[in-house]
Amino acid sequence: MFGNAFSATAAAVPFLARLALEGPGDPLRLLWLLHGAAGVTGREYRQVRRAVAVALPALLGLVADEDPAVRRAMVWTVAACEDASLPLLPLLRARLEEERDADVRADLVTALGLLDVSPYTSGARARALLSAPEPPVRRAAVTDLLRTAQLPLPPALVAAAVDAHESAPADETHHPWPDSYRPLMDRLLDDPDAALRAVERGLPLAWELTEVWRDRERDVLPWLAASAVDAEDLCRVARVGAALAGGEPAPWLAPHLTSDDPAVRVASTLAAIRLRAPGAIGLVLRLMDELTEEAATLRMTPLSAGGAVVAAAVEVYGAAAEPVVRRVAARPRTEWADALRDFPALAAGHVDDLVRLLPASAGQDLGQSAGPAAVRALRARAGAGDLTAALARVTGEEGPAVDIVRALPDAVGRRSAAVRVAAELGPRAAVLLPLVEERLKAPSRESRADAAAAIWRVTGRTRDTAPVIADQLARHGDPHQPYPGALRALTAMRLLPAAARPAVEHIAFSPRRVVSGSLCDGTPHPDLAARELAWRLLALSG
């Protein structure tokens, strides 16, 4: 919670407590150190927490210190000791009756809720304080009631939570409480219908709701659209829109599409694409023509990679995006090179330009017509093994790529490069199998699974490769973070080993997200692809 415990941490606690009580030094800073010590992790954490609890009785006078900040820090430290602080409950109850500072009273309510062993006593106290005159106290009371309420959360309690938040908004990104504490917003998100009711009342939970729960995009889109003011907000709209059928007009985008801020114009155009708004292709063409040179890469720094709008247009509209791709072919840029991948006829007419863009255009099937210049360009950049497969595609021969892999000076680098090349070239990379099979001994399950998938691509063997890939799903410590690569490999094999079936079924049918969305860049939520792969895998395997 606050860091690791060390062998000397427990021994230092009595000295810190004495300094906090007698000086010299700032008692508030010293209490913060004791509070941090009570929340440490690691093998020594019990010993350290016990040392803090033993020191607390001598410090109890600080709960009545004239400085409210000291009183708050003392309450936090008592709560951080959890069960070891139970003998101090009568003192905390008495202090709640005497305390007049609203923030300290709110902290006392929270600490008592976390420590009180009697749910009836704690619940009755919190319910009585829902009508307290101080907004922070009301918020603390309803937060404690939410934490202990059964799901689904009672509507009246959700309404009280919204009222409390409106009267006392709080930053919940950091809190001084032990792990048993649940911030108000987090607890509302445990119940998607309750969270949606809170959103409808104005609580800013729309984005968080769709990040935690699946199939809530249509519910939250109106709220996200109405509150969008900057590029980041519009990227969120784009991600949500990617999960919907779309096709409806989005007149609310108009002011953003003409914004003086290039990032807002880019993000709003991206939202129009993901929502499949009428006229979106025309918006992309206009953007490509009108952006200043500074923004010509269509980069929403730091929200996305260059060319996001062009790539999204091709991804969403396919062949209908040909006007955009023709514009790319006429004025090739490094950031747009991949847009030509699915338009080989257009790419063939601009091979010289694409060769000049290497290695950015290495994903194109340039073919041998690219000539010696392409080979030289790729050879110059293939030393790390990343472009060796592209070199084989251009030359039509795997020999140069194999030679580059074998010449890498680092053994781990050779094996990693061999896996990447074998995964793309398949049987043509058979000579690299010994290097790839060595990677099956890698310490990480992800690396072993990647090697197994590459071996299957080369040999077609499933008997000894599918179990390795399945193990990546079956034995991963956190079922909410499956590896999409393992799903793709098993789907390509059309096999689902029994050991991986529970994990795949969880990915397919969980109502909650199973893959984190990470930073939003306007691309579809990665959880959508994971679920689609899991569905396909279950359908293929029966």
C-alpha positions as CSV (number, residue, x, y, z in Angstrom):
1,M,0.0,0.0,0.0
2,F,2.7,2.5,1.0
3,G,5.9,0.5,0.1
4,N,8.0,-2.3,1.3
5,A,9.0,-3.0,4.9
6,F,12.7,-3.4,5.7
7,S,14.4,-5.2,8.7
8,A,15.0,-1.8,10.4
9,T,11.5,-0.4,9.9
10,A,9.9,-1.9,13.0
11,A,12.9,-0.9,15.1
12,A,12.6,2.7,13.9
13,V,8.9,3.0,14.9
14,P,9.4,3.8,18.7
15,F,11.9,6.5,17.9
16,L,9.5,8.1,15.4
17,A,6.6,8.0,17.9
18,R,8.8,9.6,20.6
19,L,9.8,12.4,18.3
20,A,6.2,13.0,17.3
21,L,5.2,13.3,20.9
22,E,8.2,15.2,22.3
23,G,10.1,16.7,19.4
24,P,12.2,18.0,17.9
25,G,10.5,17.8,14.5
26,D,7.2,18.4,12.9
27,P,4.6,16.0,14.5
28,L,2.5,16.0,11.3
29,R,5.4,14.7,9.2
30,L,6.3,12.1,11.8
31,L,2.7,10.9,12.0
32,W,2.8,10.6,8.2
33,L,5.8,8.4,8.5
34,L,4.1,6.2,11.1
35,H,1.0,6.0,9.0
36,G,3.1,4.9,6.0
37,A,4.9,2.3,8.2
38,A,1.5,0.9,9.3
39,G,0.6,0.3,5.6
40,V,3.8,-1.3,4.3
41,T,3.9,-4.5,2.4
42,G,6.5,-7.3,2.4
43,R,7.5,-10.1,4.7
44,E,8.0,-7.8,7.7
45,Y,4.7,-6.0,7.4
46,R,3.0,-7.7,10.4
47,Q,5.9,-6.9,12.7
48,V,6.0,-3.2,11.6
49,R,2.2,-2.8,11.9
50,R,2.4,-4.4,15.4
51,A,5.1,-1.9,16.3
52,V,3.0,1.1,15.2
53,A,0.0,-0.3,17.2
54,V,2.1,-0.6,20.3
55,A,3.2,3.0,19.9
56,L,-0.3,4.4,19.4
57,P,-1.5,4.6,23.1
58,A,1.3,7.0,23.9
59,L,0.2,9.2,21.0
60,L,-3.5,9.3,21.8
61,G,-3.3,12.9,23.0
62,L,-2.7,13.9,19.4
63,V,-6.3,13.2,18.5
64,A,-7.1,16.4,20.4
65,D,-4.2,18.4,19.1
66,E,-5.1,22.0,18.2
67,D,-4.0,21.4,14.6
68,P,-6.8,19.7,12.6
69,A,-4.2,18.3,10.2
70,V,-2.5,16.5,13.1
71,R,-5.8,15.1,14.3
72,R,-6.6,13.8,10.9
73,A,-3.1,12.1,10.5
74,M,-3.6,10.5,13.9
75,V,-7.0,9.1,12.8
76,W,-5.5,7.8,9.6
77,T,-2.7,6.1,11.5
78,V,-5.1,4.4,13.8
79,A,-7.2,3.1,10.9
80,A,-4.0,1.9,9.1
81,C,-3.3,-0.5,11.9
82,E,-6.7,-2.2,11.2
83,D,-7.4,-5.1,13.7
84,A,-4.5,-4.0,16.0
85,S,-6.4,-0.8,16.6
86,L,-9.6,-2.3,17.9
87,P,-8.9,-1.5,21.5
88,L,-9.0,2.2,20.5
89,L,-12.6,2.1,19.1
90,P,-14.1,3.7,22.3
91,L,-11.7,6.6,22.0
92,L,-12.6,7.2,18.4
93,R,-16.3,7.1,19.2
94,A,-15.9,9.6,22.0
95,R,-13.8,11.8,19.8
96,L,-16.5,11.8,17.1
97,E,-18.9,13.3,19.7
98,E,-16.5,16.1,20.6
99,E,-14.9,16.9,17.2
100,R,-16.1,20.1,15.5
101,D,-14.0,20.2,12.4
102,A,-16.0,18.8,9.4
103,D,-13.1,17.1,7.7
104,V,-11.8,15.4,10.9
105,R,-15.3,14.3,11.7
106,A,-15.6,12.8,8.3
107,D,-12.4,10.9,8.8
108,L,-13.6,9.6,12.1
109,V,-16.7,8.3,10.5
110,T,-14.6,6.5,7.9
111,A,-12.2,5.1,10.4
112,L,-15.0,3.8,12.7
113,G,-16.7,2.2,9.7
114,L,-13.6,0.4,8.7
115,L,-12.7,-0.8,12.3
116,D,-16.0,-1.3,14.0
117,V,-16.6,-5.1,14.4
118,S,-20.4,-4.6,14.8
119,P,-22.1,-4.1,11.4
120,Y,-25.3,-3.1,13.2
121,T,-23.6,-0.3,15.2
122,S,-21.6,0.9,12.3
123,G,-24.6,0.9,9.9
124,A,-26.8,2.7,12.4
125,R,-24.2,5.4,13.0
126,A,-23.7,5.9,9.3
127,R,-27.4,6.1,8.5
128,A,-27.9,8.7,11.3
129,L,-25.2,10.8,9.8
130,L,-26.7,10.9,6.3
131,S,-28.6,14.0,7.6
132,A,-25.5,15.5,9.3
133,P,-25.2,19.3,8.6
134,E,-21.6,18.9,7.3
135,P,-21.3,17.7,3.6
136,P,-18.0,15.9,4.2
137,V,-19.6,13.9,7.0
138,R,-22.6,13.0,4.9
139,R,-20.2,11.8,2.1
140,A,-18.2,9.7,4.5
141,A,-21.4,8.1,5.9
142,V,-22.8,7.2,2.6
143,T,-19.4,5.9,1.4
144,D,-19.3,3.6,4.4
145,L,-22.9,2.4,3.7
146,L,-22.1,1.7,0.0
147,R,-19.0,-0.3,1.0
148,T,-21.0,-2.7,3.1
149,A,-24.3,-2.8,1.1
150,Q,-25.2,-5.9,-0.9
151,L,-25.4,-5.7,-4.7
152,P,-27.5,-4.5,-6.4
153,L,-27.1,-1.2,-4.6
154,P,-30.4,0.2,-3.2
155,P,-31.7,3.1,-5.3
156,A,-32.2,5.3,-2.3
157,L,-28.6,4.8,-1.2
158,V,-27.4,5.6,-4.8
159,A,-29.4,8.8,-4.7
160,A,-27.9,9.7,-1.3
161,A,-24.4,9.1,-2.8
162,V,-25.1,11.4,-5.7
163,D,-26.4,14.1,-3.3
164,A,-23.4,13.7,-1.1
165,H,-21.0,14.0,-4.0
166,E,-22.7,17.1,-5.3
167,S,-22.4,18.8,-1.9
168,A,-18.9,17.6,-1.2
169,P,-16.9,16.6,-4.4
170,A,-13.7,14.9,-3.5
171,D,-10.5,13.7,-5.3
172,E,-10.6,9.9,-4.9
173,T,-7.4,9.1,-6.8
174,H,-5.5,9.0,-3.5
175,H,-6.7,8.1,0.0
176,P,-5.0,7.4,3.3
177,W,-7.1,4.3,4.1
178,P,-6.4,0.6,4.2
179,D,-7.4,-1.6,1.3
180,S,-10.7,-2.5,2.8
181,Y,-11.8,1.1,2.0
182,R,-13.8,1.6,-1.2
183,P,-14.1,5.1,-2.6
184,L,-17.6,6.2,-3.4
185,M,-17.2,6.2,-7.2
186,D,-15.5,2.8,-7.2
187,R,-18.2,1.2,-5.2
188,L,-20.9,2.7,-7.5
189,L,-19.1,1.1,-10.5
190,D,-19.6,-2.4,-8.9
191,D,-23.2,-2.1,-10.0
192,P,-23.5,-0.9,-13.6
193,D,-27.2,0.0,-13.3
194,A,-26.5,2.0,-10.2
195,A,-23.6,3.7,-11.9
196,L,-25.8,4.6,-14.9
197,R,-28.4,6.1,-12.6
198,A,-25.7,8.2,-11.0
199,V,-24.5,9.3,-14.5
200,E,-28.0,10.4,-15.4
201,R,-28.0,12.5,-12.2
202,G,-24.8,14.2,-13.4
203,L,-22.1,12.2,-11.7
204,P,-18.9,12.0,-14.0
205,L,-18.8,8.2,-14.3
206,A,-19.8,7.7,-17.9
207,W,-16.3,6.9,-19.2
208,E,-15.4,4.7,-16.1
209,L,-18.6,2.8,-16.6
210,T,-17.8,1.7,-20.1
211,E,-14.2,0.9,-19.1
212,V,-15.4,-1.5,-16.4
213,W,-18.5,-3.0,-17.9
214,R,-19.2,-4.4,-21.4
215,D,-22.0,-3.4,-23.7
216,R,-22.7,-0.1,-22.0
217,E,-21.5,2.1,-24.9
218,R,-24.9,3.1,-26.1
219,D,-25.9,4.1,-22.6
220,V,-23.0,6.4,-22.0
221,L,-22.5,7.9,-25.5
222,P,-24.9,10.8,-25.0
223,W,-23.2,11.8,-21.7
224,L,-19.7,11.6,-23.2
225,A,-20.8,13.6,-26.3
226,A,-22.5,16.3,-24.2
227,S,-19.4,16.7,-21.9
228,A,-16.7,16.6,-24.6
229,V,-14.6,19.7,-24.6
230,D,-11.1,18.6,-25.7
231,A,-9.2,16.0,-27.8
232,E,-9.0,13.5,-25.0
233,D,-12.8,13.6,-24.5
234,L,-13.4,13.2,-28.2
235,C,-11.0,10.2,-28.3
236,R,-13.2,8.6,-25.6
237,V,-16.2,9.2,-27.8
238,A,-14.3,7.6,-30.7
239,R,-13.6,4.5,-28.6
240,V,-17.1,4.1,-27.5
241,G,-18.4,4.7,-31.0
242,A,-16.2,1.9,-32.3
243,A,-18.4,-0.6,-30.4
244,L,-21.7,0.6,-31.9
245,A,-23.3,0.0,-35.3
246,G,-23.2,3.8,-35.9
247,G,-24.4,5.5,-39.0
248,E,-26.4,8.2,-37.4
249,P,-25.9,12.0,-37.8
250,A,-23.7,13.6,-35.1
251,P,-24.5,17.3,-35.4
252,W,-22.9,18.0,-32.0
253,L,-19.5,17.3,-33.6
254,A,-19.8,20.4,-35.8
255,P,-18.2,22.9,-33.5
256,H,-15.3,20.6,-32.8
257,L,-14.7,19.9,-36.5
258,T,-14.0,23.6,-37.0
259,S,-12.0,24.2,-33.9
260,D,-8.9,26.3,-34.0
261,D,-7.1,23.5,-32.1
262,P,-5.7,21.0,-34.6
263,A,-5.8,18.2,-32.0
264,V,-9.6,18.8,-31.4
265,R,-10.2,18.7,-35.2
266,V,-8.3,15.5,-35.5
267,A,-10.1,13.9,-32.6
268,S,-13.5,15.0,-33.7
269,T,-12.8,13.6,-37.2
270,L,-11.7,10.4,-35.6
271,A,-15.0,10.3,-33.6
272,A,-17.0,10.8,-36.8
273,I,-15.2,7.8,-38.4
274,R,-15.7,5.5,-35.4
275,L,-19.4,6.6,-35.2
276,R,-19.7,6.1,-39.0
277,A,-21.3,9.5,-39.2
278,P,-22.6,10.5,-42.7
279,G,-19.9,12.3,-44.6
280,A,-17.0,11.1,-42.5
281,I,-14.8,10.2,-45.5
282,G,-15.2,13.8,-46.7
283,L,-14.1,15.1,-43.3
284,V,-11.0,13.0,-43.5
285,L,-10.1,14.4,-46.9
286,R,-10.7,17.9,-45.7
287,L,-8.5,17.3,-42.7
288,M,-5.7,16.0,-44.9
289,D,-5.9,19.1,-47.0
290,E,-6.4,21.8,-44.3
291,L,-4.1,20.8,-41.4
292,T,-1.0,23.0,-41.0
293,E,2.4,21.3,-41.6
294,E,2.9,21.1,-37.9
295,A,-0.2,18.8,-37.6
296,A,0.2,17.1,-40.9
297,T,1.0,13.8,-39.4
298,L,-2.5,13.7,-37.9
299,R,-1.0,13.1,-34.5
300,M,-2.9,13.8,-31.3
301,T,0.1,14.1,-29.1
302,P,0.3,12.3,-26.7
303,L,-3.0,10.5,-27.3
304,S,-2.2,8.5,-30.4
305,A,0.3,7.5,-33.0
306,G,0.6,9.4,-36.3
307,G,-1.9,8.7,-39.0
308,A,-4.6,7.6,-36.7
309,V,-7.4,9.2,-38.7
310,V,-6.3,7.8,-42.0
311,A,-5.7,4.3,-40.5
312,A,-9.1,4.4,-38.9
313,A,-10.9,5.5,-42.1
314,V,-9.4,2.5,-43.9
315,E,-10.2,0.1,-41.0
316,V,-13.8,1.2,-40.7
317,Y,-14.8,1.8,-44.3
318,G,-12.6,-0.6,-46.2
319,A,-13.0,-0.3,-49.9
320,A,-15.2,2.8,-49.4
321,A,-12.1,4.6,-48.1
322,E,-10.4,4.4,-51.5
323,P,-10.6,8.2,-51.9
324,V,-8.5,8.6,-48.8
325,V,-6.0,6.0,-49.9
326,R,-5.7,7.6,-53.3
327,R,-4.8,10.9,-51.5
328,V,-2.2,8.9,-49.5
329,A,-0.7,7.4,-52.6
330,A,-0.5,10.7,-54.3
331,R,1.3,12.2,-51.3
332,P,2.9,9.3,-49.4
333,R,4.0,10.0,-45.9
334,T,5.8,7.8,-43.4
335,E,2.8,8.1,-41.0
336,W,0.3,7.0,-43.7
337,A,2.2,4.2,-45.4
338,D,0.2,1.3,-43.8
339,A,-3.0,2.7,-45.3
340,L,-2.0,1.2,-48.7
341,R,-1.7,-2.3,-47.3
342,D,-5.1,-3.5,-48.5
343,F,-4.9,-1.6,-51.8
344,P,-2.1,-3.4,-53.7
345,A,-3.1,-1.9,-57.0
346,L,-2.6,1.6,-55.7
347,A,0.6,0.6,-54.0
348,A,2.0,-0.9,-57.1
349,G,1.8,2.4,-58.9
350,H,3.9,4.1,-56.2
351,V,6.6,1.5,-55.5
352,D,9.4,4.1,-55.8
353,D,7.8,6.4,-53.2
354,L,7.2,3.5,-50.8
355,V,10.8,2.3,-51.1
356,R,11.9,5.8,-50.1
357,L,9.6,5.5,-47.0
358,L,11.3,2.2,-45.9
359,P,11.3,0.9,-43.2
360,A,8.0,2.6,-42.4
361,S,6.4,1.0,-45.5
362,A,7.9,-2.5,-44.8
363,G,4.4,-3.7,-44.1
364,Q,3.5,-3.3,-47.7
365,D,3.8,-6.3,-50.1
366,L,6.2,-4.4,-52.3
367,G,7.4,-7.5,-54.1
368,Q,10.5,-8.0,-56.2
369,S,9.4,-5.1,-58.4
370,A,10.7,-2.8,-55.7
371,G,14.2,-3.7,-56.9
372,P,17.7,-3.5,-55.4
373,A,17.0,-0.1,-53.6
374,A,14.4,-1.7,-51.4
375,V,16.7,-4.6,-50.6
376,R,19.5,-2.2,-49.6
377,A,17.2,-0.1,-47.5
378,L,15.8,-3.1,-45.6
379,R,19.2,-4.7,-45.2
380,A,20.4,-1.4,-43.6
381,R,17.6,-1.5,-41.0
382,A,17.2,-5.2,-40.4
383,G,20.1,-5.7,-38.1
384,A,17.8,-5.9,-35.1
385,G,15.8,-8.6,-36.7
386,D,12.6,-6.5,-36.9
387,L,12.5,-6.2,-40.7
388,T,13.9,-9.5,-41.8
389,A,10.5,-10.9,-42.8
390,A,9.9,-7.8,-44.9
391,L,13.3,-8.4,-46.6
392,A,12.2,-11.9,-47.4
393,R,9.0,-10.7,-49.0
394,V,10.8,-8.1,-51.2
395,T,13.5,-10.5,-52.3
396,G,11.3,-13.5,-52.6
397,E,14.0,-15.5,-50.7
398,E,14.3,-16.3,-47.0
399,G,18.1,-16.6,-47.2
400,P,19.0,-13.0,-46.5
401,A,16.6,-12.8,-43.6
402,V,17.9,-16.0,-42.1
403,D,21.5,-14.8,-42.4
404,I,20.7,-11.6,-40.6
405,V,19.0,-13.5,-37.7
406,R,22.0,-15.8,-37.4
407,A,24.4,-12.9,-37.4
408,L,22.9,-11.2,-34.4
409,P,25.5,-11.0,-31.7
410,D,23.2,-11.6,-28.7
411,A,21.8,-15.2,-28.2
412,V,18.5,-14.0,-26.7
413,G,18.2,-11.5,-29.6
414,R,18.8,-14.3,-32.1
415,R,16.1,-16.4,-30.6
416,S,13.6,-13.5,-30.3
417,A,14.2,-12.5,-33.9
418,A,13.9,-16.1,-35.1
419,V,10.4,-16.3,-33.4
420,R,9.3,-13.1,-35.2
421,V,10.5,-14.2,-38.6
422,A,9.2,-17.7,-38.3
423,A,5.8,-16.5,-37.2
424,E,5.5,-14.4,-40.4
425,L,7.3,-16.6,-43.0
426,G,5.9,-20.0,-41.8
427,P,7.4,-23.1,-43.5
428,R,10.0,-20.9,-45.4
429,A,11.7,-20.3,-42.0
430,A,12.2,-24.0,-41.2
431,V,15.9,-23.5,-41.0
432,L,15.4,-21.3,-37.9
433,L,13.4,-23.9,-36.0
434,P,16.3,-24.8,-33.6
435,L,16.5,-21.2,-32.5
436,V,12.8,-20.9,-32.1
437,E,12.6,-24.2,-30.1
438,E,15.2,-22.8,-27.7
439,R,12.8,-20.0,-27.0
440,L,10.4,-22.6,-25.5
441,K,12.7,-22.5,-22.4
442,A,12.2,-18.8,-21.9
443,P,11.2,-17.8,-18.3
444,S,8.0,-16.0,-19.4
445,R,4.9,-17.9,-20.4
446,E,4.2,-15.2,-23.0
447,S,7.6,-15.8,-24.7
448,R,7.1,-19.5,-24.6
449,A,3.6,-19.2,-26.1
450,D,4.9,-16.9,-28.9
451,A,7.6,-19.5,-29.7
452,A,5.0,-22.3,-29.8
453,A,2.8,-20.3,-32.2
454,A,5.8,-19.7,-34.5
455,I,6.7,-23.4,-34.4
456,W,3.1,-24.2,-35.4
457,R,3.3,-21.7,-38.3
458,V,6.4,-23.4,-39.6
459,T,5.5,-27.1,-39.0
460,G,1.8,-27.3,-38.4
461,R,2.4,-29.3,-35.2
462,T,-0.3,-28.9,-32.6
463,R,0.5,-31.8,-30.2
464,D,3.3,-30.0,-28.5
465,T,2.5,-26.4,-29.3
466,A,-1.2,-25.9,-28.5
467,P,-0.7,-26.9,-24.8
468,V,2.1,-24.3,-24.4
469,I,-0.2,-21.6,-25.8
470,A,-3.2,-22.8,-23.8
471,D,-1.0,-22.7,-20.6
472,Q,-0.6,-18.9,-21.1
473,L,-4.3,-18.5,-20.7
474,A,-5.0,-21.2,-18.1
475,R,-2.3,-20.4,-15.7
476,H,-2.1,-16.6,-15.9
477,G,-2.4,-15.1,-12.4
478,D,-5.0,-12.5,-13.3
479,P,-7.9,-13.8,-15.4
480,H,-8.8,-10.2,-16.3
481,Q,-5.6,-9.8,-18.3
482,P,-5.6,-12.6,-21.0
483,Y,-3.0,-12.4,-23.8
484,P,-4.8,-11.7,-27.1
485,G,-1.9,-13.3,-28.9
486,A,-2.7,-16.7,-27.3
487,L,-6.3,-16.3,-28.4
488,R,-5.3,-15.5,-31.9
489,A,-2.9,-18.5,-32.1
490,L,-5.5,-21.0,-30.8
491,T,-8.1,-19.6,-33.1
492,A,-5.8,-20.0,-36.1
493,M,-5.2,-23.6,-35.0
494,R,-8.9,-24.2,-34.5
495,L,-8.1,-25.9,-31.2
496,L,-9.1,-25.3,-27.7
497,P,-7.3,-27.5,-25.1
498,A,-9.4,-28.4,-22.1
499,A,-7.1,-26.6,-19.7
500,A,-7.8,-23.2,-21.4
501,R,-11.5,-23.6,-21.9
502,P,-12.5,-22.0,-18.5
503,A,-10.4,-19.0,-19.2
504,V,-11.7,-18.6,-22.8
505,E,-15.3,-19.0,-21.6
506,H,-14.6,-16.3,-19.0
507,I,-13.3,-14.0,-21.7
508,A,-16.3,-14.7,-24.0
509,F,-19.1,-14.3,-21.5
510,S,-17.9,-12.1,-18.6
511,P,-20.1,-9.0,-18.2
512,R,-17.1,-7.1,-17.1
513,R,-14.1,-6.1,-19.2
514,V,-11.4,-8.7,-19.2
515,V,-8.7,-6.7,-21.0
516,S,-7.6,-3.3,-19.8
517,G,-8.2,-0.4,-22.2
518,S,-4.9,1.3,-21.2
519,L,-4.5,4.8,-22.7
520,C,-7.4,5.8,-24.9
521,D,-6.2,6.7,-28.4
522,G,-9.6,6.5,-30.2
523,T,-9.0,2.9,-31.3
524,P,-11.6,0.2,-30.4
525,H,-11.3,-1.1,-26.9
526,P,-9.0,-4.1,-26.9
527,D,-11.5,-6.1,-24.9
528,L,-13.8,-6.1,-28.0
529,A,-11.2,-8.1,-30.0
530,A,-10.5,-10.5,-27.1
531,R,-14.2,-11.3,-26.7
532,E,-14.6,-11.7,-30.5
533,L,-11.6,-14.1,-30.6
534,A,-13.0,-16.1,-27.6
535,W,-16.4,-16.4,-29.3
536,R,-14.8,-17.6,-32.5
537,L,-12.6,-20.1,-30.7
538,L,-15.5,-21.6,-28.8
539,A,-17.5,-21.8,-32.1
540,L,-14.6,-23.5,-33.9
541,S,-13.9,-26.0,-31.1
542,G,-17.5,-26.9,-30.4
